[in-house]
Amino acid sequence: MTFCPGPMAKMPDNVSDAKPSRGFVHVYTGNGKGKTTAALGLCLRAVGAGFHVYIAQFMKFGTYSEVRALKRLGDQVTLEQYGTGRFVRGKPSDDDRRIARQGMEAAQQAVASRHFQMVILDESMVALHQGLLTVAQIETLIDACPAAVELVLTGRHAAPEIIAKADVVTDMREVKHYYQKGVTARTGIDK
């Protein structure tokens, strides 16, 4: 790949690099495609800047294409999965709750370690919606985030309390999707 840098743009005078007392919080939510993809885009940018990234995938288990790609980034990215690999329908099982609790504990340790400059909780909003996590747990994690850590939360059904605490919120809205025509998930694009 060849890269040709363009002319350097001057940052507007009204833009500041100042950080708040806690890390910035990003939320990618909504019923459209692209929430995990957006978070992984931030991960890629962070790795390019030399950051270390921790990713906890809630409610997921398996070797998806993104898991294989992230492994190629070496020790700059740590990915752990906290799901059973099956959908939670109705009331979550004790196993679902136990695994989600382990994921939240791991995320708290990642934030506290100060080794990671970015912590991504993929599908955490769905885990919250399903009752596997609580608003209080996520708010505590947000409040504990040092200024040097970006916290990224993804998943449908983001709670209003989490949206209110976030610094960046993007609502992915589905306008049209080929799933509606019977096209199944395609490797390298959807999985």
Long-range contacts (C-beta under 8 A, 24 or more apart in sequence): 19-147, 19-148, 20-147, 20-167, 21-147, 22-142, 22-143, 22-144, 22-145, 22-146, 22-147, 23-145, 23-146, 23-147, 23-148, 23-149, 23-150, 23-151, 24-150, 24-151, 24-167, 24-168, 25-142, 25-145, 25-150, 25-151, 25-152, 25-153, 25-165, 25-166, 25-167, 25-168, 26-150, 26-151, 26-152, 26-153, 26-166, 26-167, 26-168, 26-169, 26-170, 27-125, 27-152, 27-153, 27-154, 27-158, 27-162, 27-163, 27-166, 27-168, 27-169, 27-170, 28-152, 28-153, 28-154, 28-155, 28-170, 28-172, 29-125, 29-154, 29-155, 29-156, 29-157, 29-158, 29-163, 29-169, 29-170, 29-171, 29-172, 30-156, 30-170, 30-171, 30-172, 30-173, 30-174, 31-156, 31-172, 31-173, 31-174, 32-172, 32-173, 32-174, 32-175, 32-177, 33-172, 33-174, 33-177, 33-190, 34-172, 35-154, 35-155, 35-156, 35-172, 36-66, 36-122, 36-123, 36-154, 38-154, 38-170, 38-172, 39-120, 39-122, 39-152, 39-154, 40-66, 40-70, 40-120, 42-118, 42-120, 42-150, 42-152, 43-70, 43-77, 43-118, 43-120, 46-117, 46-118, 46-150, 47-73, 47-76, 47-77, 50-76, 51-76, 51-116, 51-117, 51-118, 52-76, 52-77, 52-78, 52-115, 52-116, 52-117, 52-118, 53-77, 53-78, 53-116, 53-117, 53-118, 53-119, 53-120, 54-78, 54-80, 54-107, 54-110, 54-116, 54-118, 54-119, 54-120, 55-79, 55-80, 55-119, 55-120, 55-122, 56-80, 56-81, 56-82, 56-103, 56-106, 56-107, 56-110, 56-119, 56-120, 56-121, 56-122, 56-124, 57-81, 57-82, 57-83, 57-122, 57-123, 58-82, 58-83, 58-100, 58-103, 58-121, 58-122, 58-123, 58-124, 58-126, 58-127, 58-132, 58-133, 58-155, 59-83, 59-88, 59-96, 59-100, 59-123, 59-126, 59-127, 59-130, 59-132, 60-85, 60-122, 60-123, 61-85, 64-191, 65-187, 65-188, 65-191, 78-110, 78-116, 80-106, 82-106, 83-123, 88-130, 88-132, 91-131, 92-130, 92-131, 92-132, 96-130, 96-132, 97-131, 97-132, 100-127, 100-132, 100-133, 103-127, 104-133, 104-137, 104-141, 107-141, 108-141, 108-144, 111-141, 111-144, 111-145, 111-146, 111-149, 111-151, 112-144, 114-146, 114-148, 114-149, 116-149, 117-148, 117-149, 117-150, 118-149, 118-150, 118-151, 118-152, 119-145, 119-149, 119-150, 119-151, 119-152, 120-152, 120-153, 120-154, 121-151, 121-152, 121-153, 121-154, 122-154, 122-155, 123-154, 123-155, 124-153, 124-154, 124-155, 125-153, 125-154, 125-155, 125-156, 125-157, 125-158, 125-159, 125-162, 126-155, 126-156, 126-157, 127-155, 128-155, 128-157, 128-158, 128-159, 128-162, 129-155, 129-156, 129-157, 129-159, 135-159, 135-161, 135-162, 138-162, 139-165
